[in-house]
Amino acid sequence: MNPSSYLIAGGSSGLGAACARRLADRGTGCVIADLQPPDDTLRQELGERCHFCATDVTDESTVQAALQTAQDRFGPVRGVVICAGIIRGERILGASGPFDLNLFRRVIEVNLVGTFNVLRLAAQVMRDNAPNADGERGVIITTSSVAAFEGQIGQAAYAASKGGVASLTLPAARELGRFGIRVVSIAPGVFETPMVQQLPEKVRQSLEAQTVFPTRLGRPNEFASLVLHILDNPMLNGDVIRLDGGMRMGAK
Ligand SMILES: NC(=O)c1ccc[n+]([C@@H]2O[C@H](COP(=O)([O-])OP(=O)(O)OC[C@H]3O[C@@H](n4cnc5c(N)ncnc54)[C@H](O)[C@@H]3O)[C@@H](O)[C@H]2O)c1
């Protein structure tokens, strides 16, 4: 599959950053497409095999530019990992009134529309790749969440956005299969990332306690291990894979 490139949307932090580290370790050229640049430590770790492109996943032109940069610098884009996302909690009927509709729209816009935007533009560039011996032209990995299936109180917007990402997987895989493009989604439980660090301590402890085994938060590197496996295993397609230590989230 070499030379080829990978693009990680939301790769400056958390789960996406772990993927960038593992791909850089393999010597694979990759582009981090994120609103914010990686910090200096991550940048130094990644070195020259990784390039940052300021990108908003909801914006067509910046995503296209990031894909083009990946292609120009490192070769045909063979893999795209979409980790960009936001979490915002609010009750449907809260103390200060009903759920803010603009907030609901924003979460759907970034998590669902943004994911779809990257997926469709990635598919467009992958379609022109030369197929490998198996006929494969590219792999697109999205990030859903266990909240797609067990959304908690206060997670209406987030759960709806991640449910959309999960539901998108099979129709996208069915449609893009004829171009040799696979689509797989990962539904993580709760992982130690800046997104989760912003949650109140009480909430984090409660989530950790709902994990069957191991009874701890997931490590970003464990998410990256699954990403690498999906990239390498051509039989994985059209599925949403839970990565959650057996966790089933309760109502709160
Ligand atoms: N951490 C968890 O426990 C967990 C669990 C389930 C699902 N997820 C999902 O995994 C993904 C990664 O989460 P994380 O925990 O690494 O979060 P994070 O906050 O550490 O990283 C998210 C990254 O996305 C980027 N981003 C946000 N909006 C963007 C936009 N419009 N365009 C481009 N980049 C944007 C941020 O700048 C950030 O670098 C998210 O989609 C999240 O919903 C995380």
The ligand as an ORCA input file, in Angstrom:
! r2SCAN-3c Opt
* xyz 0 1
  N     -13.205     10.173     24.945
  C     -14.264      9.389     25.019
  O     -14.542      8.788     26.055
  C     -15.157      9.204     23.824
  C     -16.177      8.235     23.915
  C     -17.003      8.028     22.834
  C     -16.829      8.768     21.689
  N     -15.838      9.713     21.625
  C     -15.705     10.469     20.395
  O     -14.371     10.341     19.939
  C     -14.007     11.507     19.205
  C     -12.689     12.038     19.774
  O     -12.924     12.420     21.118
  P     -11.754     12.790     22.136
  O     -12.171     12.248     23.439
  O     -10.449     12.429     21.547
  O     -11.962     14.376     22.199
  P     -10.909     15.583     22.215
  O     -11.703     16.759     22.637
  O      -9.689     15.203     22.977
  O     -10.513     15.716     20.670
  C     -11.427     16.132     19.710
  C     -10.686     16.890     18.642
  O     -11.655     17.280     17.651
  C     -11.322     18.592     17.232
  N     -12.510     19.244     16.663
  C     -13.639     19.625     17.298
  N     -14.458     20.232     16.437
  C     -13.862     20.215     15.232
  C     -14.212     20.700     13.946
  N     -15.367     21.335     13.723
  N     -13.343     20.512     12.924
  C     -12.151     19.888     13.138
  N     -11.760     19.438     14.332
  C     -12.597     19.590     15.371
  C     -10.832     19.277     18.500
  O     -10.088     20.446     18.195
  C     -10.011     18.179     19.143
  O      -8.662     18.218     18.735
  C     -15.185     12.466     19.339
  O     -15.995     12.353     18.202
  C     -15.924     11.947     20.549
  O     -17.287     12.281     20.517
  C     -15.006      9.950     22.678
*
